Structure formats: C-alpha cells, structure tokens
C-alpha cells in the first residue's frame, strides 16, 4: 500500500485503545504464527505454569485469553522469526513487592545519569 492510497490515508483507519495493565507469563517461539502453532504454544505455557504453581488471572471456567507478539517482517525465514505468547497471571502481594523493589533498584539512576549512592 503506497502512502498516497485512499485506504492508507482514510480518516479513522487507525484506532488507539487503552489496554489495562496486566502481568503476563511469556514464552518465546520461532516459526510462523498459525492457529495450530498458537494452540500448541498456549498449551505448553499453560502446562508449565500449572507445574510451577502459577495462578492464571482468569475467572473460573472462563476461556484463557492470550496475546501474540510478532517482531519480524513477513519475509523473515521461519527459523529466524521471534514470536512470543503471553497469558495473564496473578501475582501475590509479596511477589509484587519483591518485583517492585528489584525494579526500583535496577532502574534507579540519579538525575545526572549516575547511580544513586544507596544503590552501590
């Protein structure tokens, strides 16, 4: 599609949506994203989460939603493609506090671009 095409420049063709924040369990995979491959990857991730005792953030008896992330242009060889599948998970308050503390320390940088003294 060229930039001067009517369809490309059609008013309202791009929609911006607010998506609520979520904690995702993510698994990487290669190849093309087909319905069958998505189901295989979703089943593998759900199995791994069940083995690890991670609680999925979905109401009981509801279908488990997933998101697919694709990072390569369509002409990339399948073996070199990078894809990810994400499933919402529920974290305990303790896990959230630990993660928050780790991130705060990891990303703490003084205004001048150097690390804070307390982080050394």
SERO-4910 file (N, C-alpha, C, O; in steps of 0.05 Angstrom, whole numbers):
BEGIN
 pado doro    nc1    nc2    nc3   cac1   cac2   cac3    cc1    cc2    cc3    oc1    oc2    oc3
  Unk    A     17    -23      0      0      0      0     18     25      0     35     28     18
  Unk    A     15     42    -19     30     66    -20     17     87     -2     -7     86      3
  Unk    A     33    106      8     23    126     26      2    144     15    -15    154     29
  Unk    A      1    147    -12    -19    164    -24    -44    150    -30    -63    162    -41
  Unk    A    -46    124    -25    -71    109    -29    -93    120    -11    -88    127     12
  Unk    A   -118    120    -21   -140    129     -6   -145    112     20   -151    123     41
  Unk    A   -141     86     17   -146     68     40   -126     74     62   -133     75     86
  Unk    A   -101     79     55    -80     84     74    -86    110     90    -81    111    114
  Unk    A    -95    130     76   -100    156     88   -128    160     98   -136    183    105
  Unk    A   -144    140     98   -172    142    106   -174    151    135   -161    139    152
  Unk    A   -189    172    140   -193    182    167   -206    161    185   -226    150    177
  Unk    A   -195    157    208   -206    138    227   -197    109    223   -206     91    236
  Unk    A   -178    105    204   -169     78    199   -150     68    221   -145     44    223
  Unk    A   -139     86    237   -122     78    260   -138     84    285   -148    106    289
  Unk    A   -140     64    302   -154     67    327   -135     62    350   -119     44    350
  Unk    A   -136     80    370   -120     78    394   -138     69    417   -159     81    422
  Unk    A   -130     48    430   -146     37    452   -130     36    477   -106     30    477
  Unk    A   -143     41    500   -130     37    526   -132      7    533   -154     -4    532
  Unk    A   -110     -5    540   -110    -33    548   -101    -33    577    -80    -23    584
  Unk    A   -116    -46    595   -109    -47    623    -82    -61    627    -76    -80    613
  Unk    A    -68    -52    647    -42    -64    654    -47    -93    664    -67    -98    677
  Unk    A    -28   -110    657    -30   -138    666     -2   -150    669     16   -141    656
  Unk    A      0   -170    686     25   -185    688     22   -209    671      3   -225    674
  Unk    A     41   -213    653     39   -236    634     61   -256    638     84   -248    644
  Unk    A     55   -281    636     75   -302    633     79   -305    603     60   -308    588
  Unk    A    104   -303    594    110   -302    566    129   -325    558    148   -331    573
  Unk    A    124   -337    535    142   -358    524    149   -350    496    132   -341    480
  Unk    A    175   -353    489    184   -348    462    181   -372    444    183   -395    454
  Unk    A    177   -367    418    177   -389    399    183   -378    371    180   -355    366
  Unk    A    193   -396    354    200   -388    327    180   -399    307    161   -414    315
  Unk    A    182   -391    282    165   -401    261    142   -382    255    141   -360    265
  Unk    A    124   -392    238    101   -376    231     79   -378    253     77   -399    266
  Unk    A     64   -357    256     42   -357    276     17   -366    262      3   -351    248
  Unk    A     10   -392    266    -14   -403    255    -33   -410    279    -24   -411    302
  Unk    A    -58   -415    273    -76   -422    295    -67   -447    310    -67   -448    334
  Unk    A    -57   -467    294    -47   -492    307    -23   -487    324    -21   -498    346
  Unk    A     -4   -470    314     20   -465    330     14   -449    355     25   -454    376
  Unk    A     -5   -430    353    -13   -415    376    -25   -433    397    -19   -431    421
  Unk    A    -42   -452    389    -54   -471    408    -33   -488    421    -34   -493    445
  Unk    A    -13   -498    405      8   -514    417     25   -498    437     31   -508    459
  Unk    A     32   -474    430     47   -457    448     32   -449    473     43   -448    495
  Unk    A      6   -444    470    -11   -437    493    -13   -461    512    -11   -458    536
  Unk    A    -18   -485    501    -20   -509    517      7   -514    532      6   -521    556
  Unk    A     29   -510    518     55   -514    531     60   -494    554     69   -502    575
  Unk    A     52   -469    549     56   -449    570     37   -454    594     45   -452    617
  Unk    A     12   -461    588     -7   -467    610      3   -491    626      0   -492    651
  Unk    A     14   -511    613     25   -535    627     48   -527    645     49   -535    668
  Unk    A     66   -511    634     89   -502    650     80   -485    674     92   -488    696
  Unk    A     60   -468    670     50   -452    693     37   -470    714     41   -465    738
  Unk    A     22   -490    705     10   -508    724     31   -524    740     28   -527    765
  Unk    A     51   -533    727     73   -547    741     87   -530    761     94   -539    783
  Unk    A     91   -504    754    104   -485    772     86   -473    793     95   -459    811
  Unk    A     60   -480    792     41   -470    811     34   -441    808     26   -427    828
  Unk    A     36   -430    784     29   -402    779     -1   -400    773    -11   -415    757
  Unk    A    -14   -381    786    -43   -378    783    -49   -360    759    -37   -338    756
  Unk    A    -67   -369    742    -75   -354    719    -96   -333    727   -114   -339    743
  Unk    A    -94   -309    716   -112   -287    724   -136   -287    706   -140   -269    689
  Unk    A   -153   -307    709   -177   -311    694   -199   -321    712   -194   -339    728
  Unk    A   -223   -311    710   -245   -322    726   -249   -352    721   -244   -361    698
  Unk    A   -257   -367    741   -261   -396    738   -281   -402    716   -301   -389    712
  Unk    A   -274   -422    700   -289   -432    677   -291   -413    654   -307   -417    635
  Unk    A   -274   -393    654   -273   -375    631   -251   -383    612   -231   -395    621
  Unk    A   -253   -377    586   -231   -384    568   -206   -367    575   -208   -344    584
  Unk    A   -183   -379    572   -158   -365    579   -150   -348    555   -145   -358    534
  Unk    A   -149   -321    560   -141   -304    538   -111   -305    533    -96   -313    551
  Unk    A   -102   -297    510    -73   -296    504    -68   -273    485    -86   -264    471
  Unk    A    -43   -264    485    -34   -244    466    -10   -256    451      6   -271    462
  Unk    A     -8   -248    426     15   -257    410     31   -232    402     20   -212    393
  Unk    A     57   -234    405     75   -213    397     92   -224    374    105   -245    377
  Unk    A     93   -209    352    110   -217    329    129   -194    323    120   -171    321
  Unk    A    154   -200    321    174   -179    319    188   -177    292    205   -160    288
  Unk    A    182   -194    273    197   -195    248    179   -188    224    155   -191    225
  Unk    A    192   -178    202    176   -173    178    168   -200    166    181   -220    172
  Unk    A    148   -201    149    138   -226    138    157   -242    121    154   -266    118
  Unk    A    178   -230    110    197   -244     93    219   -257    109    237   -270     97
  Unk    A    219   -255    136    240   -268    152    236   -298    151    214   -309    152
  Unk    A    259   -313    149    258   -342    149    245   -352    175    250   -341    196
  Unk    A    228   -373    173    214   -383    197    232   -389    220    226   -383    243
  Unk    A    255   -401    215    273   -409    237    285   -385    251    294   -387    274
  Unk    A    285   -362    238    296   -337    250    275   -319    262    282   -298    274
  Unk    A    250   -326    259    228   -309    269    227   -310    299    232   -331    311
  Unk    A    221   -287    311    218   -286    340    189   -279    347    180   -257    339
  Unk    A    176   -296    360    148   -292    369    146   -298    399    163   -312    410
  Unk    A    126   -287    411    120   -293    439     90   -295    443     74   -283    429
  Unk    A     83   -312    463     55   -315    471     54   -307    500     71   -316    516
  Unk    A     34   -292    508     31   -283    535      4   -290    546    -16   -288    532
  Unk    A      4   -298    572    -21   -306    586    -21   -290    612     -1   -290    626
  Unk    A    -44   -278    619    -44   -263    644    -42   -281    669    -55   -301    670
  Unk    A    -25   -273    688    -22   -288    712    -27   -270    736    -25   -245    734
  Unk    A    -33   -282    758    -38   -267    783    -14   -270    801     -4   -292    806
  Unk    A     -4   -247    811     18   -247    830      8   -242    858    -11   -227    861
  Unk    A     21   -253    878     13   -247    905     25   -220    912     42   -210    898
  Unk    A     14   -208    933     24   -181    941     54   -182    948     68   -163    943
  Unk    A     62   -204    960     91   -207    967    108   -208    942    129   -195    941
  Unk    A    100   -222    922    115   -224    897    116   -196    883    136   -188    872
  Unk    A     93   -182    884     93   -155    872    112   -136    886    125   -120    873
  Unk    A    113   -138    913    131   -121    928    160   -127    922    177   -109    919
  Unk    A    167   -153    920    194   -161    913    201   -151    885    223   -140    881
  Unk    A    184   -156    866    188   -146    838    191   -116    837    209   -106    823
  Unk    A    174   -102    852    176    -73    852    202    -63    863    214    -45    853
  Unk    A    211    -76    885    236    -68    897    260    -74    879    278    -57    876
  Unk    A    259    -97    865    281   -104    846    282    -84    824    303    -75    816
  Unk    A    258    -77    812    258    -59    790    267    -31    799    281    -17    784
  Unk    A    258    -22    822    266      4    832    296      6    834    308     26    826
  Unk    A    308    -15    845    337    -15    849    351    -17    821    371     -3    816
  Unk    A    341    -34    804    353    -38    778    352    -12    761    371     -6    746
  Unk    A    330      2    763    326     26    746    333     52    760    330     73    748
  Unk    A    342     51    785    349     75    799    374     88    788    395     77    788
  Unk    A    370    112    777    391    128    765    387    157    774    365    167    772
  Unk    A    409    169    784    407    197    792    402    215    768    405    206    745
  Unk    A    394    239    772    387    257    750    411    262    732    407    267    708
  Unk    A    435    259    742    459    264    725    467    240    710    488    240    696
  Unk    A    452    218    712    458    194    696    476    174    711    483    153    700
  Unk    A    483    180    736    499    161    752    481    147    773    459    156    778
  Unk    A    491    125    783    475    110    803    474    126    829    492    141    836
  Unk    A    451    122    843    449    134    869    469    122    888    476     98    884
  Unk    A    478    136    908    497    126    928    487    102    943    501     83    948
  Unk    A    460    102    949    449     80    964    447     54    948    444     33    960
  Unk    A    449     56    922    447     32    905    474     19    901    476     -3    888
  Unk    A    496     30    910    523     19    906    530     -1    927    552    -12    927
***
